[in-house]
Structure formats: C-alpha cells, structure tokens
Amino acid sequence: MNLNRIFILGRVTADPQPRTTPGGQTVLTLGVATNRAWTKDGEKQEEVEFHNVVLFGKQAEVAATYLRKGSLALFEGRNQTRSWTDRNGNEHRMTEIMCENMQLGPAPAKEAKKAPVLPARTGKPELAEEEIVPIIDLDEDTGRSLTPMFEDQEEIKPEDIPF
C-alpha cells in the first residue's frame, strides 16, 4: 500500500493571481512558507521552507478571493513532480502540492469585523458600506473572537470527559 498525502499550514508569500485554462477552468498557483524553530546550544534556530501549491476550480476561486500575502491557511493534497526540457535543452523538475482540501485561517482583525461585499448574482445591487453587518465581535487587544461558536451549548468541564 502506498500513500501520497501532504498537510501544510503556512503563510501565503504573495497575493494570488488566478489563471484560466483554455477549457475555462480556474487555476491558482500559490507560494506558501512554513517554518520550524528549535533551540541549539541555547540559541534559537529557525528554518523556512517554501512550497508551491496548485488549486483548481472553486477552491482556486475561493483562495483568490480571500487569501492575500501573509494569510494563514491549511492545505491538504498530494505531491506531484513534473519535468520538462526548456528551449536550450536543459532539463527542469518542479515538485508541487496538488491541493485537494483547503481551510482558511483567521481573517486579520481589521477585515474580520465586516462581511465581504460580494458581487450580486441575482441582479440586485451590491450592499452599500452602511448596510454591511458585523459577522463576529473581536476583542480589540487580542484580536480573538468574543462570540462563542455554539451559543446554546453549555461549557464542557474536564471532569465530564470520559477518558
């Protein structure tokens, strides 16, 4: 049995630039940076890796709409290496992550307070600035949500957990 599965949680290195194939499918290639930190001889060390992530279709459209340089996101997919020969006869290889699932990270605090203004598909005009409603309340100091995810659920106590 073989398994080709990759999960990376990292930051987008540049604003997304979607393309369209001749067949009309949206394609987006993102650069994503991940890091690893450790201590060696009392000094903090850090290493950064850069990954190419390829998204197709609806996921590419969502990523192009909501991700910006510095955005945090989780990508799940498979490794794929492609090779080609350039005009000068030089061989090249590139390994990419073909994204199958994506989860967006938290929105920056200044963007999270308002719902996005999306183009109307029903022919209705877009919402005016004063009609935009808050979607979450944020603590000004920490940037964390003040709105509980499950309002009707009571708090879980550690002693109630069976394991």
N, CA and C atoms as an extended XYZ file, in Angstrom:
489
Properties=species:S:1:pos:R:3:atomname:S:1:resname:S:1:resid:I:1 pbc="F F F"
N         0.845       -1.181        0.000 N   MET     1
C         0.000        0.000        0.000 CA  MET     1
C         0.891        1.244        0.000 C   MET     1
N         0.516        2.249       -0.734 N   ASN     2
C         1.260        3.500       -0.830 CA  ASN     2
C         0.374        4.658       -0.415 C   ASN     2
N         0.997        5.708        0.050 N   LEU     3
C         0.247        6.891        0.465 CA  LEU     3
C         1.033        8.134        0.060 C   LEU     3
N         0.372        9.046       -0.623 N   ASN     4
C         0.966       10.313       -1.022 CA  ASN     4
C         0.039       11.403       -0.495 C   ASN     4
N         0.257       11.852        0.735 N   ARG     5
C        -0.611       12.829        1.380 CA  ARG     5
C         0.253       13.863        2.088 C   ARG     5
N        -0.057       15.122        1.893 N   ILE     6
C         0.704       16.217        2.500 CA  ILE     6
C        -0.268       17.194        3.154 C   ILE     6
N         0.097       17.640        4.341 N   PHE     7
C        -0.609       18.706        5.039 CA  PHE     7
C         0.412       19.797        5.326 C   PHE     7
N         0.120       21.020        4.949 N   ILE     8
C         0.982       22.134        5.339 CA  ILE     8
C         0.107       23.266        5.862 C   ILE     8
N         0.584       23.888        6.908 N   LEU     9
C        -0.054       25.060        7.484 CA  LEU     9
C         0.987       26.162        7.395 C   LEU     9
N         0.700       27.162        6.586 N   GLY    10
C         1.697       28.205        6.382 CA  GLY    10
C         1.086       29.498        5.900 C   GLY    10
N         1.962       30.418        5.584 N   ARG    11
C         1.542       31.746        5.139 CA  ARG    11
C         1.792       31.927        3.645 C   ARG    11
N         0.836       32.563        2.988 N   VAL    12
C         0.916       32.829        1.553 CA  VAL    12
C         2.008       33.876        1.320 C   VAL    12
N         2.877       33.632        0.333 N   THR    13
C         4.031       34.502        0.110 CA  THR    13
C         3.762       35.682       -0.824 C   THR    13
N         2.661       35.666       -1.575 N   ALA    14
C         2.330       36.769       -2.488 CA  ALA    14
C         0.828       36.760       -2.747 C   ALA    14
N         0.285       37.896       -3.148 N   ASP    15
C        -1.137       37.955       -3.482 CA  ASP    15
C        -1.434       36.982       -4.628 C   ASP    15
N        -2.527       36.217       -4.524 N   PRO    16
C        -2.858       35.229       -5.559 CA  PRO    16
C        -3.181       35.872       -6.906 C   PRO    16
N        -2.730       35.199       -7.969 N   GLN    17
C        -3.006       35.629       -9.340 CA  GLN    17
C        -3.635       34.449      -10.092 C   GLN    17
N        -4.957       34.336      -10.103 N   PRO    18
C        -5.582       33.191      -10.779 CA  PRO    18
C        -5.446       33.281      -12.294 C   PRO    18
N        -5.441       32.096      -12.926 N   ARG    19
C        -5.418       31.994      -14.387 CA  ARG    19
C        -6.607       31.134      -14.809 C   ARG    19
N        -6.878       31.140      -16.074 N   THR    20
C        -7.941       30.297      -16.615 CA  THR    20
C        -7.362       29.444      -17.724 C   THR    20
N        -7.670       28.148      -17.688 N   THR    21
C        -7.204       27.240      -18.740 CA  THR    21
C        -7.999       27.495      -20.007 C   THR    21
N        -7.515       27.022      -21.166 N   PRO    22
C        -8.298       27.174      -22.402 CA  PRO    22
C        -9.685       26.537      -22.288 C   PRO    22
N        -9.826       25.548      -21.429 N   GLY    23
C       -11.124       24.900      -21.222 CA  GLY    23
C       -12.040       25.660      -20.278 C   GLY    23
N       -11.559       26.756      -19.679 N   GLY    24
C       -12.385       27.593      -18.819 CA  GLY    24
C       -12.253       27.311      -17.331 C   GLY    24
N       -11.359       26.400      -16.931 N   GLN    25
C       -11.196       26.085      -15.517 CA  GLN    25
C       -10.217       27.065      -14.866 C   GLN    25
N       -10.551       27.511      -13.644 N   THR    26
C        -9.684       28.417      -12.902 CA  THR    26
C        -8.554       27.625      -12.249 C   THR    26
N        -7.326       28.148      -12.364 N   VAL    27
C        -6.139       27.526      -11.771 CA  VAL    27
C        -5.401       28.603      -10.987 C   VAL    27
N        -4.909       28.231       -9.813 N   LEU    28
C        -4.175       29.177       -8.991 CA  LEU    28
C        -2.951       28.480       -8.412 C   LEU    28
N        -1.783       29.079       -8.599 N   THR    29
C        -0.558       28.563       -8.008 CA  THR    29
C        -0.123       29.546       -6.931 C   THR    29
N         0.030       29.026       -5.710 N   LEU    30
C         0.409       29.854       -4.573 CA  LEU    30
C         1.781       29.453       -4.053 C   LEU    30
N         2.517       30.408       -3.578 N   GLY    31
C         3.707       30.126       -2.793 CA  GLY    31
C         3.301       30.146       -1.336 C   GLY    31
N         3.713       29.134       -0.574 N   VAL    32
C         3.377       29.051        0.845 CA  VAL    32
C         4.667       28.806        1.618 C   VAL    32
N         4.871       29.577        2.685 N   ALA    33
C         6.065       29.432        3.525 CA  ALA    33
C         5.685       28.758        4.839 C   ALA    33
N         6.480       27.768        5.232 N   THR    34
C         6.334       27.133        6.540 CA  THR    34
C         7.665       27.273        7.260 C   THR    34
N         7.616       27.263        8.594 N   ASN    35
C         8.866       27.386        9.326 CA  ASN    35
C         8.952       26.351       10.442 C   ASN    35
N        10.166       26.150       10.915 N   ARG    36
C        10.456       25.233       12.009 CA  ARG    36
C        11.446       25.950       12.910 C   ARG    36
N        11.177       25.931       14.209 N   ALA    37
C        12.075       26.594       15.156 CA  ALA    37
C        12.530       25.590       16.203 C   ALA    37
N        13.792       25.718       16.636 N   TRP    38
C        14.347       24.856       17.671 CA  TRP    38
C        15.460       25.613       18.369 C   TRP    38
N        15.905       25.056       19.489 N   THR    39
C        16.994       25.665       20.241 CA  THR    39
C        18.204       24.752       20.178 C   THR    39
N        19.344       25.324       19.843 N   LYS    40
C        20.593       24.568       19.779 CA  LYS    40
C        21.647       25.367       20.539 C   LYS    40
N        22.254       24.744       21.525 N   ASP    41
C        23.273       25.393       22.349 CA  ASP    41
C        22.768       26.708       22.942 C   ASP    41
N        21.490       26.727       23.342 N   GLY    42
C        20.902       27.904       23.970 CA  GLY    42
C        20.493       29.002       23.015 C   GLY    42
N        20.726       28.813       21.710 N   GLU    43
C        20.338       29.822       20.721 CA  GLU    43
C        19.165       29.334       19.905 C   GLU    43
N        18.230       30.236       19.672 N   LYS    44
C        17.060       29.886       18.871 CA  LYS    44
C        17.463       29.802       17.396 C   LYS    44
N        17.102       28.702       16.768 N   GLN    45
C        17.369       28.493       15.344 CA  GLN    45
C        16.016       28.460       14.617 C   GLN    45
N        16.016       28.861       13.358 N   GLU    46
C        14.787       28.811       12.573 CA  GLU    46
C        15.125       28.450       11.135 C   GLU    46
N        14.237       27.679       10.532 N   GLU    47
C        14.408       27.255        9.149 CA  GLU    47
C        13.076       27.468        8.426 C   GLU    47
N        13.126       28.023        7.240 N   VAL    48
C        11.917       28.283        6.459 CA  VAL    48
C        11.949       27.437        5.192 C   VAL    48
N        10.817       26.826        4.871 N   GLU    49
C        10.659       26.067        3.625 CA  GLU    49
C         9.594       26.755        2.781 C   GLU    49
N         9.785       26.737        1.484 N   PHE    50
C         8.816       27.322        0.561 CA  PHE    50
C         8.210       26.212       -0.288 C   PHE    50
N         6.902       26.264       -0.469 N   HIS    51
C         6.171       25.235       -1.189 CA  HIS    51
C         5.339       25.885       -2.291 C   HIS    51
N         5.164       25.168       -3.394 N   ASN    52
C         4.253       25.589       -4.457 CA  ASN    52
C         2.989       24.759       -4.308 C   ASN    52
N         1.847       25.440       -4.203 N   VAL    53
C         0.550       24.780       -4.042 CA  VAL    53
C        -0.311       25.144       -5.240 C   VAL    53
N        -0.932       24.139       -5.855 N   VAL    54
C        -1.772       24.356       -7.032 CA  VAL    54
C        -3.213       24.022       -6.667 C   VAL    54
N        -4.128       24.960       -6.941 N   LEU    55
C        -5.554       24.771       -6.677 CA  LEU    55
C        -6.318       24.893       -7.987 C   LEU    55
N        -7.421       24.170       -8.083 N   PHE    56
C        -8.248       24.187       -9.294 CA  PHE    56
C        -9.697       24.512       -8.945 C   PHE    56
N       -10.418       25.009       -9.938 N   GLY    57
C       -11.866       25.181       -9.842 CA  GLY    57
C       -12.310       26.122       -8.740 C   GLY    57
N       -13.336       25.683       -8.002 N   LYS    58
C       -13.948       26.511       -6.964 CA  LYS    58
C       -12.951       26.860       -5.855 C   LYS    58
N       -12.087       25.905       -5.487 N   GLN    59
C       -11.087       26.201       -4.455 CA  GLN    59
C       -10.149       27.313       -4.901 C   GLN    59
N        -9.778       27.330       -6.163 N   ALA    60
C        -8.921       28.392       -6.687 CA  ALA    60
C        -9.630       29.740       -6.609 C   ALA    60
N       -10.920       29.749       -6.911 N   GLU    61
C       -11.692       30.990       -6.848 CA  GLU    61
C       -11.805       31.497       -5.415 C   GLU    61
N       -12.067       30.593       -4.475 N   VAL    62
C       -12.171       30.979       -3.064 CA  VAL    62
C       -10.830       31.514       -2.568 C   VAL    62
N        -9.756       30.818       -2.891 N   ALA    63
C        -8.419       31.250       -2.471 CA  ALA    63
C        -8.088       32.620       -3.049 C   ALA    63
N        -8.417       32.846       -4.316 N   ALA    64
C        -8.131       34.137       -4.949 CA  ALA    64
C        -8.938       35.260       -4.308 C   ALA    64
N       -10.132       34.945       -3.817 N   THR    65
C       -10.995       35.946       -3.203 CA  THR    65
C       -10.540       36.306       -1.788 C   THR    65
N       -10.175       35.317       -0.990 N   TYR    66
C        -9.955       35.554        0.435 CA  TYR    66
C        -8.497       35.554        0.887 C   TYR    66
N        -7.591       34.964        0.151 N   LEU    67
C        -6.196       34.915        0.587 CA  LEU    67
C        -5.412       36.105        0.057 C   LEU    67
N        -4.521       36.610        0.862 N   ARG    68
C        -3.620       37.693        0.495 CA  ARG    68
C        -2.234       37.342        1.012 C   ARG    68
N        -1.247       38.098        0.622 N   LYS    69
C         0.110       37.883        1.124 CA  LYS    69
C         0.076       37.927        2.652 C   LYS    69
N         0.645       36.892        3.277 N   GLY    70
C         0.677       36.818        4.731 CA  GLY    70
C        -0.482       36.049        5.340 C   GLY    70
N        -1.508       35.715        4.557 N   SER    71
C        -2.652       34.959        5.081 CA  SER    71
C        -2.215       33.570        5.515 C   SER    71
N        -2.803       33.098        6.612 N   LEU    72
C        -2.533       31.764        7.119 CA  LEU    72
C        -3.575       30.812        6.548 C   LEU    72
N        -3.150       29.652        6.059 N   ALA    73
C        -4.084       28.669        5.509 CA  ALA    73
C        -3.502       27.270        5.641 C   ALA    73
N        -4.395       26.288        5.692 N   LEU    74
C        -4.019       24.880        5.753 CA  LEU    74
C        -4.348       24.256        4.407 C   LEU    74
N        -3.382       23.549        3.819 N   PHE    75
C        -3.571       22.894        2.534 CA  PHE    75
C        -3.329       21.405        2.701 C   PHE    75
N        -4.205       20.611        2.105 N   GLU    76
C        -4.059       19.155        2.111 CA  GLU    76
C        -4.077       18.696        0.667 C   GLU    76
N        -3.172       17.802        0.335 N   GLY    77
C        -3.137       17.321       -1.039 CA  GLY    77
C        -2.094       16.252       -1.227 C   GLY    77
N        -1.591       16.184       -2.451 N   ARG    78
C        -0.589       15.171       -2.788 CA  ARG    78
C         0.572       15.845       -3.502 C   ARG    78
N         1.745       15.236       -3.370 N   ASN    79
C         2.934       15.713       -4.069 CA  ASN    79
C         2.891       15.265       -5.520 C   ASN    79
N         3.266       16.144       -6.414 N   GLN    80
C         3.382       15.772       -7.820 CA  GLN    80
C         4.606       16.481       -8.384 C   GLN    80
N         5.460       15.726       -9.028 N   THR    81
C         6.654       16.299       -9.645 CA  THR    81
C         6.483       16.266      -11.152 C   THR    81
N         6.714       17.395      -11.765 N   ARG    82
C         6.657       17.441      -13.228 CA  ARG    82
C         8.025       17.833      -13.740 C   ARG    82
N         8.347       17.361      -14.924 N   SER    83
C         9.640       17.679      -15.511 CA  SER    83
C         9.430       18.126      -16.953 C   SER    83
N        10.332       18.969      -17.422 N   TRP    84
C        10.256       19.478      -18.780 CA  TRP    84
C        11.649       19.873      -19.247 C   TRP    84
N        11.776       20.031      -20.545 N   THR    85
C        13.030       20.468      -21.153 CA  THR    85
C        12.791       21.841      -21.771 C   THR    85
N        13.639       22.802      -21.440 N   ASP    86
C        13.455       24.152      -21.978 CA  ASP    86
C        14.016       24.242      -23.402 C   ASP    86
N        13.930       25.421      -23.985 N   ARG    87
C        14.367       25.634      -25.372 CA  ARG    87
C        15.848       25.361      -25.575 C   ARG    87
N        16.642       25.532      -24.505 N   ASN    88
C        18.086       25.319      -24.599 CA  ASN    88
C        18.483       23.871      -24.349 C   ASN    88
N        17.503       22.999      -24.141 N   GLY    89
C        17.786       21.594      -23.894 CA  GLY    89
C        18.075       21.253      -22.442 C   GLY    89
N        17.884       22.216      -21.527 N   ASN    90
C        18.103       21.966      -20.099 CA  ASN    90
C        16.874       21.297      -19.488 C   ASN    90
N        17.110       20.272      -18.683 N   GLU    91
C        16.007       19.577      -18.022 CA  GLU    91
C        15.682       20.266      -16.699 C   GLU    91
N        14.405       20.395      -16.397 N   HIS    92
C        13.935       21.022      -15.160 CA  HIS    92
C        12.941       20.100      -14.475 C   HIS    92
N        12.888       20.187      -13.146 N   ARG    93
C        11.920       19.432      -12.347 CA  ARG    93
C        11.324       20.378      -11.314 C   ARG    93
N        10.034       20.214      -11.064 N   MET    94
C         9.369       21.024      -10.047 CA  MET    94
C         8.391       20.136       -9.292 C   MET    94
N         8.480       20.178       -7.971 N   THR    95
C         7.543       19.435       -7.135 CA  THR    95
C         6.507       20.402       -6.599 C   THR    95
N         5.242       20.050       -6.754 N   GLU    96
C         4.131       20.898       -6.334 CA  GLU    96
C         3.178       20.089       -5.465 C   GLU    96
N         2.425       20.794       -4.654 N   ILE    97
C         1.362       20.168       -3.873 CA  ILE    97
C         0.062       20.422       -4.625 C   ILE    97
N        -0.563       19.348       -5.079 N   MET    98
C        -1.840       19.461       -5.773 CA  MET    98
C        -2.917       19.451       -4.687 C   MET    98
N        -3.490       20.611       -4.409 N   CYS    99
C        -4.398       20.784       -3.285 CA  CYS    99
C        -5.741       20.107       -3.541 C   CYS    99
N        -6.174       19.330       -2.555 N   GLU   100
C        -7.480       18.679       -2.615 CA  GLU   100
C        -8.444       19.277       -1.593 C   GLU   100
N        -7.918       19.780       -0.485 N   ASN   101
C        -8.720       20.446        0.547 CA  ASN   101
C        -7.949       21.646        1.070 C   ASN   101
N        -8.691       22.690        1.420 N   MET   102
C        -8.073       23.908        1.926 CA  MET   102
C        -8.938       24.453        3.054 C   MET   102
N        -8.291       24.947        4.099 N   GLN   103
C        -9.000       25.646        5.173 CA  GLN   103
C        -8.339       26.997        5.356 C   GLN   103
N        -9.149       28.037        5.332 N   LEU   104
C        -8.634       29.380        5.511 CA  LEU   104
C        -8.361       29.625        6.980 C   LEU   104
N        -7.317       30.368        7.274 N   GLY   105
C        -7.001       30.734        8.645 CA  GLY   105
C        -7.852       31.912        9.072 C   GLY   105
N        -7.571       32.444       10.250 N   PRO   106
C        -8.355       33.579       10.737 CA  PRO   106
C        -8.127       34.808        9.868 C   PRO   106
N        -9.187       35.586        9.722 N   ALA   107
C        -9.072       36.833        8.963 CA  ALA   107
C        -8.344       37.854        9.823 C   ALA   107
N        -7.558       38.730        9.227 N   PRO   108
C        -6.939       39.803       10.010 CA  PRO   108
C        -8.018       40.609       10.726 C   PRO   108
N        -7.730       41.116       11.911 N   ALA   109
C        -8.724       41.792       12.750 CA  ALA   109
C        -9.447       42.914       12.013 C   ALA   109
N        -8.750       43.700       11.221 N   LYS   110
C        -9.410       44.823       10.543 CA  LYS   110
C       -10.377       44.345        9.464 C   LYS   110
N       -10.154       43.142        8.888 N   GLU   111
C       -11.043       42.622        7.856 CA  GLU   111
C       -12.157       41.771        8.432 C   GLU   111
N       -11.999       41.236        9.639 N   ALA   112
C       -12.958       40.299       10.201 CA  ALA   112
C       -14.207       40.970       10.723 C   ALA   112
N       -14.193       42.263       10.932 N   LYS   113
C       -15.345       42.933       11.524 CA  LYS   113
C       -16.501       43.123       10.548 C   LYS   113
N       -16.256       43.029        9.273 N   LYS   114
C       -17.325       43.255        8.303 CA  LYS   114
C       -17.434       42.072        7.360 C   LYS   114
N       -18.659       41.797        6.940 N   ALA   115
C       -18.875       40.746        5.958 CA  ALA   115
C       -18.333       41.212        4.616 C   ALA   115
N       -17.824       40.290        3.794 N   PRO   116
C       -17.311       40.710        2.493 CA  PRO   116
C       -18.436       41.178        1.585 C   PRO   116
N       -18.130       42.128        0.732 N   VAL   117
C       -19.093       42.577       -0.261 CA  VAL   117
C       -18.836       41.767       -1.516 C   VAL   117
N       -19.768       40.882       -1.828 N   LEU   118
C       -19.619       40.027       -2.990 CA  LEU   118
C       -20.512       40.529       -4.111 C   LEU   118
N       -20.125       40.316       -5.358 N   PRO   119
C       -20.978       40.735       -6.470 CA  PRO   119
C       -22.304       39.986       -6.414 C   PRO   119
N       -23.370       40.694       -6.651 N   ALA   120
C       -24.693       40.065       -6.622 CA  ALA   120
C       -24.893       39.237       -7.879 C   ALA   120
N       -25.355       38.006       -7.718 N   ARG   121
C       -25.606       37.134       -8.873 CA  ARG   121
C       -27.072       37.175       -9.285 C   ARG   121
N       -27.905       37.792       -8.463 N   THR   122
C       -29.339       37.823       -8.734 CA  THR   122
C       -29.765       39.103       -9.433 C   THR   122
N       -28.805       39.946       -9.766 N   GLY   123
C       -29.136       41.203      -10.412 CA  GLY   123
C       -29.374       42.313       -9.407 C   GLY   123
N       -29.336       42.000       -8.099 N   LYS   124
C       -29.517       43.020       -7.078 CA  LYS   124
C       -28.227       43.811       -6.948 C   LYS   124
N       -28.298       45.084       -6.581 N   PRO   125
C       -27.073       45.864       -6.410 CA  PRO   125
C       -26.278       45.365       -5.205 C   PRO   125
N       -24.964       45.676       -5.200 N   GLU   126
C       -24.110       45.310       -4.069 CA  GLU   126
C       -24.516       46.108       -2.843 C   GLU   126
N       -24.192       45.579       -1.645 N   LEU   127
C       -24.511       46.272       -0.403 CA  LEU   127
C       -23.700       47.548       -0.288 C   LEU   127
N       -24.350       48.580        0.190 N   ALA   128
C       -23.638       49.824        0.454 CA  ALA   128
C       -22.842       49.659        1.739 C   ALA   128
N       -21.845       50.492        1.951 N   GLU   129
C       -20.967       50.393        3.122 CA  GLU   129
C       -21.765       50.377        4.429 C   GLU   129
N       -22.817       51.216        4.541 N   GLU   130
C       -23.586       51.285        5.773 CA  GLU   130
C       -24.485       50.063        5.979 C   GLU   130
N       -24.706       49.243        4.950 N   GLU   131
C       -25.542       48.056        5.071 CA  GLU   131
C       -24.754       46.808        5.455 C   GLU   131
N       -23.426       46.901        5.527 N   ILE   132
C       -22.599       45.746        5.868 CA  ILE   132
C       -22.759       45.461        7.354 C   ILE   132
N       -23.055       44.221        7.683 N   VAL   133
C       -23.300       43.851        9.075 CA  VAL   133
C       -22.079       43.157        9.656 C   VAL   133
N       -21.848       43.321       10.960 N   PRO   134
C       -20.725       42.616       11.577 CA  PRO   134
C       -20.970       41.109       11.557 C   PRO   134
N       -19.909       40.328       11.342 N   ILE   135
C       -20.074       38.881       11.367 CA  ILE   135
C       -19.500       38.276       12.638 C   ILE   135
N       -18.533       38.919       13.277 N   ILE   136
C       -18.038       38.472       14.577 CA  ILE   136
C       -17.563       39.687       15.361 C   ILE   136
N       -17.634       39.573       16.676 N   ASP   137
C       -17.090       40.611       17.543 CA  ASP   137
C       -15.703       40.187       17.956 C   ASP   137
N       -14.754       41.117       17.919 N   LEU   138
C       -13.374       40.804       18.276 CA  LEU   138
C       -12.937       41.620       19.476 C   LEU   138
N       -12.146       41.003       20.343 N   ASP   139
C       -11.502       41.699       21.434 CA  ASP   139
C       -10.426       42.584       20.818 C   ASP   139
N       -10.464       43.874       21.088 N   GLU   140
C        -9.529       44.814       20.471 CA  GLU   140
C        -8.071       44.519       20.832 C   GLU   140
N        -7.805       43.998       22.059 N   ASP   141
C        -6.435       43.753       22.493 CA  ASP   141
C        -5.851       42.487       21.882 C   ASP   141
N        -6.628       41.395       21.896 N   THR   142
C        -6.089       40.106       21.445 CA  THR   142
C        -6.462       39.755       20.022 C   THR   142
N        -7.521       40.361       19.483 N   GLY   143
C        -7.978       40.023       18.141 CA  GLY   143
C        -8.765       38.717       18.102 C   GLY   143
N        -9.048       38.133       19.284 N   ARG   144
C        -9.794       36.878       19.336 CA  ARG   144
C       -11.290       37.137       19.349 C   ARG   144
N       -12.033       36.152       18.898 N   SER   145
C       -13.481       36.258       18.822 CA  SER   145
C       -14.095       36.293       20.210 C   SER   145
N       -15.043       37.198       20.411 N   LEU   146
C       -15.803       37.254       21.650 CA  LEU   146
C       -17.103       36.478       21.522 C   LEU   146
N       -17.455       36.087       20.311 N   THR   147
C       -18.693       35.369       20.051 CA  THR   147
C       -18.436       33.874       20.170 C   THR   147
N       -19.160       33.179       21.079 N   PRO   148
C       -18.946       31.732       21.182 CA  PRO   148
C       -19.407       31.037       19.915 C   PRO   148
N       -18.730       29.938       19.571 N   MET   149
C       -19.093       29.214       18.365 CA  MET   149
C       -20.449       28.534       18.514 C   MET   149
N       -20.752       27.997       19.704 N   PHE   150
C       -22.002       27.296       19.946 CA  PHE   150
C       -22.702       27.974       21.111 C   PHE   150
N       -23.611       28.881       20.813 N   GLU   151
C       -24.235       29.686       21.848 CA  GLU   151
C       -25.145       28.880       22.761 C   GLU   151
N       -25.797       27.823       22.255 N   ASP   152
C       -26.761       27.079       23.065 CA  ASP   152
C       -26.124       25.914       23.815 C   ASP   152
N       -24.842       25.713       23.692 N   GLN   153
C       -24.155       24.598       24.327 CA  GLN   153
C       -23.480       25.077       25.607 C   GLN   153
N       -23.643       24.301       26.699 N   GLU   154
C       -23.011       24.687       27.951 CA  GLU   154
C       -21.528       24.318       27.933 C   GLU   154
N       -20.783       24.926       28.838 N   GLU   155
C       -19.337       24.721       28.900 CA  GLU   155
C       -19.016       23.278       29.285 C   GLU   155
N       -17.993       22.706       28.657 N   ILE   156
C       -17.554       21.346       28.964 CA  ILE   156
C       -16.505       21.429       30.062 C   ILE   156
N       -16.704       20.625       31.123 N   LYS   157
C       -15.764       20.611       32.237 CA  LYS   157
C       -14.830       19.422       32.074 C   LYS   157
N       -13.549       19.554       32.419 N   PRO   158
C       -12.594       18.452       32.262 CA  PRO   158
C       -13.041       17.165       32.961 C   PRO   158
N       -13.701       17.278       34.116 N   GLU   159
C       -14.121       16.075       34.830 CA  GLU   159
C       -15.265       15.332       34.124 C   GLU   159
N       -15.938       15.990       33.184 N   ASP   160
C       -17.019       15.340       32.436 CA  ASP   160
C       -16.513       14.509       31.251 C   ASP   160
N       -15.247       14.666       30.882 N   ILE   161
C       -14.687       13.944       29.750 CA  ILE   161
C       -14.366       12.516       30.206 C   ILE   161
N       -14.863       11.491       29.494 N   PRO   162
C       -14.744       10.106       29.955 CA  PRO   162
C       -13.376        9.466       29.792 C   PRO   162
N       -12.423       10.100       29.209 N   PHE   163
C       -11.107        9.476       29.034 CA  PHE   163
C       -10.023       10.296       29.643 C   PHE   163
